[in-house]
Amino acid sequence: MNTFKNTFSVIAIALIATLFLFGSAYAGASSQVTLSGTVGWNGKLIQSNGQAFTISNADAGTSVQTLIGKKVQVKGTVMDGAAGKTIDVHEYYLLGFDGQGD
């Protein structure tokens, strides 16, 4: 009976630790955002405060990457990775035209 209790305790602790580690990592992995900035020659969106986001090669990101030097507003999902923050662009708008932006 004591062996069963010890085994159950070890399994419960392992399960809680696994949920804590992987659950918290998943929760902060991505989020929907709207960002504005200038598209850099290096495939990054650079905000006015200097923060840079790598523009992914998926969805509308490939179109945004061609707008080097242009101010844009993008909507998408930000992912934190070892190399910094990346945005997967779902929609974008050029700023400064048709009454949008500056």
C-alpha positions in Angstrom: 0.0 0.0 0.0 2.8 2.4 0.8 4.5 1.7 -2.6 1.3 2.6 -4.3 1.1 5.9 -2.4 4.7 6.7 -3.3 4.2 5.9 -6.9 1.0 8.0 -7.1 2.8 10.9 -5.5 5.7 10.8 -7.9 3.4 10.6 -10.9 1.3 13.5 -9.6 4.3 15.7 -9.0 5.7 14.9 -12.5 2.3 15.7 -14.1 2.1 19.1 -12.3 5.7 20.0 -13.2 5.1 19.1 -16.8 1.9 21.2 -17.0 3.6 24.1 -15.3 6.6 24.1 -17.6 4.8 23.5 -20.9 1.6 25.4 -20.1 3.5 28.6 -19.2 5.7 28.3 -22.3 2.7 27.9 -24.5 0.7 30.8 -23.0 3.5 33.3 -23.8 4.4 31.9 -27.2 2.3 34.2 -29.4 -0.3 36.9 -29.3 -2.3 38.9 -31.8 -1.0 42.5 -32.2 -1.2 45.6 -34.4 2.2 47.2 -35.0 3.4 50.2 -37.0 6.8 50.9 -38.3 9.2 51.1 -41.3 10.2 48.1 -43.3 13.9 47.6 -43.2 16.1 46.1 -46.0 16.8 43.2 -43.7 13.2 41.9 -43.5 12.5 43.6 -40.2 9.7 45.9 -39.1 11.3 48.7 -37.1 9.1 50.7 -34.8 9.7 54.4 -33.9 11.0 53.3 -30.5 13.7 51.1 -32.2 12.2 47.8 -31.4 12.5 45.4 -34.4 10.4 42.4 -35.4 11.5 39.9 -38.1 8.8 39.7 -40.7 8.0 36.0 -41.4 8.0 34.6 -45.0 4.4 33.3 -44.6 1.0 34.8 -45.5 1.2 38.5 -46.2 4.7 38.8 -44.8 6.4 38.2 -48.2 4.5 41.2 -49.6 5.4 43.4 -46.7 9.1 42.5 -47.0 9.1 44.1 -50.5 8.0 47.5 -49.1 11.5 48.5 -48.0 11.6 52.1 -46.6 7.8 52.4 -46.4 5.8 52.9 -43.3 3.3 50.2 -42.7 0.7 49.0 -40.1 0.6 45.2 -39.7 -1.7 42.9 -37.9 -0.5 39.5 -37.0 0.9 37.0 -34.5 4.1 37.7 -32.7 6.3 34.8 -31.7 9.2 34.9 -29.3 12.2 32.9 -30.4 15.9 32.5 -29.7 16.7 35.0 -32.4 14.2 37.6 -31.1 10.6 38.4 -32.0 9.0 37.4 -35.3 5.6 38.6 -36.7 3.5 36.4 -38.9 1.6 39.1 -40.9 -2.1 38.5 -41.6 -2.9 41.9 -43.0 -1.1 45.1 -43.7 -1.7 48.7 -44.7 0.6 51.4 -46.2 0.6 54.4 -43.9 0.5 58.0 -45.2 -1.9 57.3 -48.1 -5.7 57.7 -48.3 -5.9 59.4 -45.0 -4.3 56.5 -43.1 -1.4 57.0 -40.8 0.9 60.0 -40.8 
